[in-house]
């Protein structure tokens, strides 16, 4: 049976619209092996002539098949079958910083919320503009939905704006690309300042506040700004170091970590010495997870609820409705201060 035969055999199903008959006919042709991966679909003009459907009906059907990841359009060449996974209703590109623990938490929650009929392909840009642009070029136009944690650089705005607003959710970091787009993001500067203020009585117990911050990594600038402003406003002795060096531990200091690799080094030094966390020195970390509840009697954290961020993102994808949200950053106090 030719492709048009698969489509026309659905004419008697009154419950189906013309665009639904076209989508289901092509899916049945794929399942039957008539349209293997790599084969070309008839052009929109040919489908209009052969079926007598309106052009916008054909376009709508082809766009739905693109959203499912079954077909893709190649400029000046037409539409081609790229997948035979017809059970997938939506194909999503998730572009994140890296697969750190809290971003893994976001992915797992999003995966659970959306269910098995959705395919999520994950990519990492590692806060590198060239890597971001390369990945973006390769995935643009091939997915029904894009969930992107952008680098906070205005150079990326034109690329992100090339995606239809209804197909893009900006998550994690905020990059203003226009009011028509949807954002589910964190806010770093004011939240960090407020949470440090909440810890002020405990912070004042220590001789110095030490933040480990690297400008060449994906550390949010808002954290550094709030740290410096808080220290200045309250007369707190402070300094900023690029990274923690093993063996450099000192009593009476409060260490603040963004990168967990630095935190683990300090905890190792504490274990190999007589220093007690929360007594001889203090520890504050960003981005909570279960290990920080357990080690050294519990590490105090400033953290965003990435499960909530994922749940909100999933609701946007399911309902296809706009809704901008700043996910709160909260203080979780434990015995490390």
N, C-alpha and C positions, 0 to 999 in steps of 0.2 A: 504494500500500500504506500502510495506517495504521501508526502506531508499534507497536501491539501485534502487528501482523503481522510486523514486523522482528524482534521479540523471540521470538515463537512459532516462527518458522521455524528457530530454533537449537535447538529442543527435542531434535532427533535427534542432536546432537553430544554424545556421552556424556562427552567429556573436559572439558566446560565445566560449572562449577558454576552454580547459579541466578543468583547475583550477577554472574558473568561473562557469562552470556547477556543479562542486562539491560543491562550496560555496553556490550557489543558491539552489541546491537540498537539502542540509542540512537545509538551512533557511526555505524552503517550508515545510520540514518535521517537523521543530519546530513549524511553524505557524499552521500546520494541527493537532498539538497535538501528533504526532507520537513520538517526542523526547521531553518529558517533562524534566524540570529541575531535575538534578540528574542522568539522564540516561547516559549510556556509549556509545561512538561511537566505531565503529569497529577500530581495530588497523590499523596502516599504512600498515603493511604486508598483512592483509586481504583485504584492499581496493585495493592494488596493484594487488592481485590475482583475485579479483572479477571484477574489472573495466578494468584492463589491462593498467592503467595509469602509467607513470613513478613515481618512489618513490618521486623525488623532486617536482612533481606536487601535490601529496597528502600532502606533508609537507608544501608547499606554501599555500595551501587552509586551512589547519588546523591553520597555523600561522595567516592568515587573520581573521579567526573566533576567535582566541585568542585576536587579536588586537581589535576586536569589542566587546570583553567582553562576547561572547556567550559561549565559551568553555574554559576549562583550563586543563592543563596536570598535573597528579599526578604521581610522580616518581614511576616507576615500575608497576603502575596500569593502565595507559592509559589516554584517553581523555574523559572528562565528560561535559555535558551541565550544565552551571551555570546561564544562563539567557535566557529568551524568548523575550527580548527587541530587536527584529530583525531590528527595524528601526534605531538603532544606528550604525553609520559607524565607529566610533572610540571611545574608552573608555580611558580617561586620568586620571592619578593619579596626583593630585597637592598637594605637601607636602611643607608646609610653616611654618614660625615661630609661628604666632598666628593671630587671626582674628582682627588685628588692622585696624584703618580706612584706612590707605594707602594700606594695603594688601587686604582689601576688594575692594578697587578701582582697584587693579590689577586683582582680580578675576572677577569683573563685566565686565571689558573691555575685558578680555580673553573670557568670556562667550558670549559676544555680537559679538566679531570678528569671533568666530568659528561656531556659529549658533546652531540650534536645533538638528541636526543630530549627534552631539558630546556630550558624557556624561562626565562630569567632577566631580570626587569624590575628596573632599577636606579633608586633614589631617593636624594636627598641632603637631610639635615636641617640641615647647616651649623652644628651645635651650638646650634640655636635651638629652645627647647622648644615654642613655638607651631607652628613649621614641622613639627617632629617629630609632634606630636599631630594636625595636619591630615593629613599623609601617612598616619599610622597609621590614622586613622579611615577614610580612603578605600580602604585596601588590606586592612583586616581582613576575614577571611572569604572573600576572593577568591582565595587562593593555597593550594597544597598544602604549602608550606614557606616559612618566614620566616627569613632570615639577617640579623640586626640588630646594628649597632654602636651601642650605646645612649649617650645622654648620661648621665654619672654623676650623676644626680639622682633622689632617691627618689620624686619626684612621678610618674615614669614607671612605677613598679613595678606599679600596678594595671592599666595598659594592657597591659604585656608579659605579665602573669599571665593576661590574658584569652585568650591563645593557648594551645592545648593543648601541653603540654611536648614531645610527640613531633613537633610541627610547628615548633619554634623552636630555633635555634642562636644564642646570644649570642656575638658575635665582637669582637675588637679590645679595646674597653674592658670592664672588669668591673663589672657591677651585679648585686648579689646579689638575685635574685627568688625564690629557693627551691632546695633541693637536688634537686628533681625535674627541673630544667631543665639543659640542656647548655651548657657554656662552652668556647670556644676563644679565649683572650684573652692579652693582654700583662700584664706586671707592671712598673711603672715605677720605683717608689721604691728598692727594694733593689737591683735590677739596675743602675740608674744609679749608685748609690753604689759598688757593687762595681767597675763599669767605670772610674769616675773614680779609684778607689783603684789600679787597675791601671796608670793613667797618672801616678801621683803623681810619680815621678822627673822626668818630662818637664814636668809642670805647674809644678813648683817652679822651672823655668828662667825663668818669666815673672813680671813684677812684679805683675800683677793678672789675675784671672779675671773675665770679663764674660759674663753670660748675658742673652740677649734673650728676654724672656718677657712674654706678654700675658694677663692674666686674662680679657679679654673675647673670647678666641678659644678654640679647642679644644685648647690646650696642656694636657697632663696635669699635674695638681697634684703628682704624685709626683716629677716631674723637678725642680721648684722646691724641694720639701722636701729631696730628696737633695743638691741643689747647695748649699743653705744649710748643711745638717748636715755635709757633707764639708768645706766651707771652714772651718767652725768647728772641727771635730775636728782638722784639720791646720794650722790657723793660716794659711790662704791668704787674702791680700787679695782681696776680691771685691766685686762690685756687680751689680745687676740693672737692666737698661734695658728699656723697652717695645719699642723697635724700633731697628734700626741706621739712622743718618742718613748719607746720602752725604757723603763728605768728612771724616768724623769719625775716620778711621783713625789709630792711634797705634802707635809701636814699643813692643815689650816687653810687649804684652798678649796674652792668650789669649782669643779670642772663641768663644763657644759659641752655636750656632744651632739652633733648632727649625724655624723657617720658612725655606724655601729662598729666598724673595724677598729676605730680609735678607742671606742668604749671597751671592747673586749681586751685590748692591750692593757688598759688601765686596770681592769678587773683582775687580769692575770698578775699584774704587779702587786696588787693588794693581797691576792692570795699568797704570793711568795714573800710577803712582808708581814709585819705586825700591825699594819694600818687597818683601822676599821672604818668601813664606809658608813657615813652618817654620824660618826664620832670624831675620827681624826681628820677626815676630809669629806667633802660632799660631792654628789654626782647628780647631774640633771641631764636628761636625754630627750631628744625629739623622736616622735613616731613610736608609739607603744606596740608591743606584741607580747605574747605569752611568756617568753623567756625573761623579759624584764619584770614580770610579776614574781618570778621565782628567785633569780640570782641575787646573792648578797642581801637577802631579806627584802628585796623589791627595789626597783629603780624608779624614782620619780620621773614622770614624763609629761611633756606637752605634746598633744597628739590630736590629729583629726580622725574622725570615725570614717574609715574608708569603706566599711560595709554599708554605711548610710549613703555615702557618695555613689556606690555601685547600685544600690536600690533605687535611688533617685534617677540615675542614668537609665536603668532598665525601664522605669516607668515612662520616661520620655520616649524611648525606643518603641515600647509597646503601644502607647497611646498616640504617638506622633503629634505631640502638642508642645508648644514652647513653655519654658518655665525656668527662670534663672535663680540659682540658689548659691549662697555662700555657706558651705558646711562648717559648723562651729569647730574651733580648736579648743580643747579642754585640758585642764590641769588634772593629772592623776597623781596624788601625793602618796609616797611610800616612804620607807625608812632610810633612803639614801641621803636625806638632808637633815 
